[in-house]
Amino acid sequence: MIKSKTNIDYLLLLSILIVLVFPLFPPIFGNNSFHIIPISLILSGVIFLKNYKYFSISKDFIKVCVFFFITFLLLLLSLINDIFNLPETGFSDFLGIVKPVYFLIFFLVGHIALNNSFNTIKTLCLFFDIVIILSFILAISEVFFIDHFKRILYILFKREEKLVILDKATGWFGVTYYFAYFSLLTFYYILFKLSKSKNIKDWFLLIFAFFTVILTQSRTVIISLLIGLMILPFLKISRKNSFIKLFYIFLFSIIFILLFYYSEIIKENFKYAYVGILRTIENGTEIGNQGSLAIRFDQIIWSWNTNFYKIIGFGLGRGVPLESIYAQYIYRYGIVYLIIYLFLFLYFFIISTRLAIKLQENLKDYAFFSGFGVFYLTSPISLFASSSHEMPKIAFCFFICSAVVFKMYHKNFK
């Protein structure tokens, strides 16, 4: 019997929730989240076994497979280069090159999920609604009630020895950049949802998502958020949306008032983000000295100068602090791959926007595709801090949702 398209795919919903909230166990695994990979692969296998009859190989899907295969080959070449040049290359380095394989598997999950008899977009929107609430509660607990919850937080998610993140929200990921990047997606989604629904529940969700991003104090992602909001009214998805324009004026008026009247209070409570962003905006002082932006720029320059091949990768960079997507991809894959990857963000922004405009009469479709559109557009800024989209928890959600965007576009426009 064919199920109604209004049904929620609870297997998909629970799978993404489980991967997201599964403990990191920092006392055991430290800063690593490798144990999330087998969990996400097992859940991917369960989803595939349940929905394998919906799987079909198209030309478009073959193109995706080719892309991930090329990614694997480039990593393999970098590993071979490490083997000849670095005698300490070990088994963990071999495991590092399988990353494109499980990314492709996650993409396959989204591809299959969209083909089954459930409403995948509605399921993912429900996931975002739930996660916004849970993430806000966790962020508040971390920042304002850490003394009450530190015992459980240090066991499950937060690294006790890393004092710099003590007063910052790291959420389900143990790292401020990751939590901020993921929460940025939920913010854009709920903003567009609110622009259509205009109900009180979505107002609260928007406030929750916004403050979750702020509580991470991730300066790069906050700058990305501000830039995203600045360009928002000028995008095609917003042109006939009067709410977006009014929200734009309202938000920046509030920000101006807060900075003008309460700058000292904000500086006192959010000093890390406030000072760093202010220096960058005013005169770039931080870039020239010892700030995190300066470190990221130095890493990019080091990657470029160290990679003698330029076009392809020079090594995996194990043990080398390559946080930015730009530094990491230049060193591991080469400049050509980095440029292609950045164009892929632009491509997904374009197809998401086209879907949002075409399906704008449906609240959840419009919110999902518009939110992802702006998220893709601002990701090259957000990922300057870290390759957050590759963190296993985020990657599981990111590639599933990207597959849905990709598949929906080819269903509607091809």
PyMOL commands that set and color helices and strands:
alter all, ss='L'
color gray80, all
select helices_A, chain A and resi 10-21+26-29+36-54+59-85+91-96+99-115+120-144+146-156+163-165+176-197+200-216+219-234+236-238+242-261+263-269+271-282+285-288+292-306+325-332+335-358+363-382+388-390+392-413
alter helices_A, ss='H'
color red, helices_A
deselect
rebuild
show_as cartoon
